[in-house]
Amino acid sequence: MYRSVIKYLKDWKTRNDRKPLVIRGARQVGKTFMVREFAGEFKNYVEINLETESAIVQYFKSNDPKEIIQLLSLHYNTVIVPGQTLLFFDEIQTAPELFAKLRYFYELLPDLHVIAAGSLLEFILENHEFSMPVGRIEYLHLGPMKFNEFLLSIGEEKLLDFIGNFSLGETMPLPIHQKLVALYKTFIVVGGMPQSIKAFLDNKSFIDSDRISFNTFDLC
């Protein structure tokens, strides 16, 4: 599934003033999927789901990020190398105290690429009881997929180029207009959640897409 925000992540990766990145957004908008796709830009990748691996929080008692990554490396039997590794903390809303620790990665280990993602962070952070790392982390909001991303995901690059070069003063050929309307109706029915779109594309079934969508709303 194509997400235009990948371009933003690639730029973030090469910045000299890069800070740990916190991706905000509702459940099922594709935060985890997007980070996993971006992980291909690195030599190795470590993903930690704080919802299912809550015990990992114990490794963050120290404020020294070098000590933290040594413990994480031991736990996951891997290597975490600044400049080569992407370290991803998923579902960080389940361990909001880790936000305060992100500042130390920026201050003491700036070469390590660190991303965190979570849902409903606005509510979690509203009544936080820890010092927020203001100016030491960066936020990125991710929403549902847009129509242009939908077109790219289904292989309609030429149609998207046509729309981008089309002017209101021009006359659109009727078959092209009808195709666009049909695809837009499909997009509206399927919705902008990546899993819902993937289910539709895999099985060509609105029923499978609806099932994913309803389950998504139940989780929100």
Secondary structure as GFF3:
##gff-version 3
##sequence-region A 1 220
A	DSSP	alpha_helix	6	14	.	.	.	ID=ss1
A	DSSP	beta_strand	21	24	.	.	.	ID=ss2
A	DSSP	alpha_helix	31	38	.	.	.	ID=ss3
A	DSSP	three_ten_helix	39	41	.	.	.	ID=ss4
A	DSSP	beta_strand	44	49	.	.	.	ID=ss5
A	DSSP	three_ten_helix	54	60	.	.	.	ID=ss6
A	DSSP	alpha_helix	65	76	.	.	.	ID=ss7
A	DSSP	beta_strand	85	90	.	.	.	ID=ss8
A	DSSP	three_ten_helix	92	94	.	.	.	ID=ss9
A	DSSP	alpha_helix	98	108	.	.	.	ID=ss10
A	DSSP	beta_strand	113	118	.	.	.	ID=ss11
A	DSSP	alpha_helix	121	126	.	.	.	ID=ss12
A	DSSP	beta_strand	138	141	.	.	.	ID=ss13
A	DSSP	alpha_helix	147	153	.	.	.	ID=ss14
A	DSSP	alpha_helix	157	165	.	.	.	ID=ss15
A	DSSP	alpha_helix	174	190	.	.	.	ID=ss16
A	DSSP	alpha_helix	194	203	.	.	.	ID=ss17
A	DSSP	alpha_helix	206	219	.	.	.	ID=ss18
###
